[in-house]
Amino acid sequence: TGNIRIIDPGWQLRAQPFYTASNLFASGSEAGLLGITLDPNFASNKYVYVYYSAINPLRNKIIRLTDVNNQGVNETVIIDNLPISPSGIHNGGIIKFGPDGKLYVVTGDAEQSALAQDVNYLGGKVLRINSDGSIPSDNPFPNSSVYSLGHRNSFGFTFHPDTNDLWQTENGPTTDDEVNRIIAGGNYGWPIVTGIANNPSYIDPIIAITPNIAVTGITAIPEGSLVYPESYHHNLLFADWNTG
């Protein structure tokens, strides 16, 4: 539908959509409204960031909305013309602010696997940008939003509250689903290598899983969590789409 909805603190779905993307591209299994995050200063600036697939022309993009009385207004393009596959797969799309206040974006290779190794192509990457879409001066590649490269497609990443490390799940082709710890400037090998390759030119995942389970969301359980027992605190949990 292109609708973004709000659930209130009483777990009731508000009738009026917060925002509707009128130019949404929702073909295939992995295109449409994909990522959403609040500005770290949301309480004062009311900014909401959205990653979605758009048409006319076909591309992925990130916009910023301002929440005014539960309505998303003042649409501002933060980053445009991100790679997209016409089949609507390998779009990535998860966005989060890091502990450093920068906006991190995971993009799929958009079925251009060889270009995941090209720093000038924004597909198959983790990107790092300022909240206004500009490029941070301390990014690993000069004048580039690329933070890491060599990724196939990812449905999840998280920052661990103990260390601020960035952890990412990545879908393999027919083998080697991965959980990676992402570092600035790191090359994670796709499509040249997958899984534990022991190739010094690339960074191996922390774990590789074969047969594939289709890893998706990942989260870190903080110390003091009242939802999970103490034995889960500090751990990473990730989801398995194939078997649930």
C-alpha positions in Angstrom: 0.0 0.0 0.0 2.9 2.4 0.6 1.5 3.2 4.0 3.5 3.9 7.1 1.4 3.3 10.2 1.7 4.3 13.9 0.8 1.9 16.8 0.1 4.0 19.9 1.4 3.1 23.4 -1.8 1.1 24.1 -1.0 -1.1 21.1 -3.8 0.4 19.0 -3.3 1.0 15.3 -4.1 4.6 14.4 -6.6 4.8 11.6 -4.8 7.5 9.6 -1.5 6.5 7.9 1.5 8.6 9.0 2.7 8.7 5.4 1.9 7.1 2.0 4.6 6.7 -0.6 2.6 7.4 -3.8 5.5 6.4 -6.2 6.2 3.1 -4.5 7.8 0.2 -6.5 6.6 -3.0 -4.8 7.2 -5.6 -7.5 9.0 -8.8 -6.6 9.6 -10.2 -3.1 12.1 -7.6 -1.7 11.0 -4.2 -3.0 8.7 -1.6 -1.4 8.9 0.2 1.9 12.0 -1.4 3.4 13.6 0.6 6.2 12.6 3.2 8.8 14.4 4.9 11.7 14.0 7.9 14.0 16.5 10.7 14.3 18.6 10.5 17.5 17.1 13.9 18.3 13.6 13.0 17.4 12.2 14.4 20.6 13.2 17.9 19.4 13.3 17.7 15.6 10.6 15.1 14.9 12.6 13.6 11.9 11.7 10.2 10.5 13.9 8.6 7.8 12.5 6.1 5.3 14.2 3.8 2.7 12.0 2.7 -0.1 11.9 1.5 -3.7 10.5 4.2 -6.1 9.4 4.4 -9.7 9.6 7.1 -12.4 12.6 6.5 -12.5 13.2 3.2 -10.9 15.6 3.4 -7.9 15.9 3.1 -4.2 16.0 6.3 -2.1 16.0 7.6 1.4 13.7 10.5 2.4 13.3 12.4 5.6 9.8 13.3 7.0 8.8 15.6 9.8 6.2 14.3 12.3 3.6 17.0 12.7 0.6 15.7 14.8 1.2 12.1 13.7 1.5 13.0 10.0 4.7 12.8 7.9 5.2 16.1 6.1 8.0 18.2 4.6 9.5 15.3 2.5 13.2 15.8 1.9 15.4 13.6 -0.2 18.5 12.5 1.8 20.0 10.1 -0.8 18.6 9.2 -4.2 19.4 6.9 -7.1 20.5 3.9 -5.0 20.8 0.8 -7.2 17.8 -1.4 -7.7 17.1 -4.6 -9.7 14.1 -4.5 -12.0 13.1 -7.9 -10.5 12.8 -6.2 -7.1 15.3 -8.4 -5.3 18.7 -7.8 -3.4 17.6 -4.3 -2.3 18.9 -4.4 1.3 17.1 -1.4 2.8 17.7 -1.5 6.6 18.7 1.9 8.0 19.8 2.8 11.6 21.6 5.6 13.3 24.9 4.5 14.9 26.3 5.5 18.3 28.3 8.2 16.4 25.2 9.9 15.2 25.7 8.9 11.5 23.1 7.2 9.4 24.1 3.6 8.3 22.4 2.0 5.3 22.7 -1.5 3.9 22.2 -1.9 0.2 21.9 -5.2 -1.8 23.9 -5.8 -4.9 20.8 -5.3 -7.1 21.8 -8.5 -9.0 25.0 -6.8 -10.2 27.2 -9.1 -8.1 30.5 -8.1 -9.7 29.9 -4.5 -8.8 29.7 -5.3 -5.1 33.6 -5.0 -5.3 33.4 -1.5 -7.0 33.7 1.3 -4.5 32.0 3.7 -7.0 28.9 1.5 -7.1 26.6 1.9 -4.1 25.0 -1.5 -4.3 26.4 -4.4 -2.2 27.6 -2.0 0.5 27.1 -0.6 3.9 26.9 3.2 3.6 27.6 5.8 6.2 26.2 9.3 5.8 25.4 12.4 7.8 21.8 12.9 8.7 21.4 15.5 5.9 22.8 13.0 3.3 26.3 14.5 3.1 29.4 12.4 3.4 31.3 12.3 6.7 34.9 13.5 6.4 36.2 10.5 8.3 34.7 7.8 6.0 37.2 5.1 5.0 37.0 6.0 1.2 37.5 9.7 0.4 34.4 11.6 -0.8 32.4 8.3 -0.7 29.5 7.2 1.4 30.8 3.6 1.3 31.7 2.2 4.7 32.2 -1.5 3.7 31.9 -3.5 0.5 31.6 -6.9 -0.9 28.1 -7.6 0.4 25.4 -9.7 -1.4 22.2 -8.8 0.4 21.3 -8.1 4.0 18.1 -7.9 6.0 19.5 -6.8 9.3 22.2 -5.1 11.3 22.6 -3.8 14.8 25.1 -1.9 17.0 26.1 -3.9 20.2 25.5 -1.7 23.3 28.6 -3.2 25.1 31.1 -2.3 22.3 29.3 -0.2 19.7 30.5 -2.9 17.2 28.3 -3.1 14.0 27.0 -6.6 13.4 25.3 -7.7 10.2 23.4 -10.7 8.8 24.0 -11.6 5.1 22.2 -14.0 2.8 24.4 -16.4 0.9 23.6 -17.8 -2.6 23.2 -21.5 -2.2 25.6 -21.8 0.8 27.1 -19.7 3.5 24.6 -17.4 5.2 26.8 -15.1 7.3 27.0 -13.1 10.5 29.6 -10.4 10.0 31.3 -7.8 12.3 31.6 -4.8 10.0 34.6 -2.6 10.2 35.4 0.7 8.4 36.8 0.0 4.9 36.3 -3.8 5.2 35.8 -6.0 2.1 33.6 -9.0 2.8 34.4 -10.8 -0.4 31.1 -11.1 -2.4 31.0 -12.4 -5.1 34.7 -13.6 -5.1 34.4 -15.6 -1.9 31.7 -16.6 0.5 31.8 -18.0 4.0 35.0 -18.8 5.9 37.4 -18.5 2.9 40.6 -17.9 4.9 41.7 -15.4 2.2 43.7 -12.5 3.6 42.3 -10.2 1.0 38.8 -10.4 2.5 37.2 -10.4 6.0 35.6 -13.7 7.0 32.3 -13.8 8.8 32.2 -14.8 12.4 29.9 -17.7 11.5 28.8 -19.2 8.2 25.7 -21.4 7.9 25.1 -24.1 5.4 22.5 -25.1 4.3 21.0 -21.7 4.1 18.5 -20.6 6.7 17.9 -17.0 5.2 19.2 -14.9 8.1 17.2 -11.7 8.6 16.9 -9.5 11.6 19.6 -9.3 14.3 19.6 -7.6 17.7 21.8 -7.3 20.8 20.3 -8.0 24.2 21.5 -5.3 26.6 22.5 -5.9 30.2 19.5 -5.3 32.5 16.9 -6.4 29.9 13.7 -7.3 31.7 12.3 -9.1 28.6 15.1 -11.8 28.3 16.6 -13.8 31.2 20.1 -12.9 32.4 21.7 -15.7 30.5 20.7 -13.9 27.2 22.2 -10.5 28.2 25.1 -9.3 26.0 24.2 -11.9 23.4 23.2 -11.4 19.8 20.0 -13.0 18.5 19.2 -13.3 14.8 16.2 -14.6 12.9 15.9 -17.5 10.5 13.4 -16.9 7.7 13.4 -20.4 6.1 12.1 -22.3 9.1 10.9 -19.6 11.4 
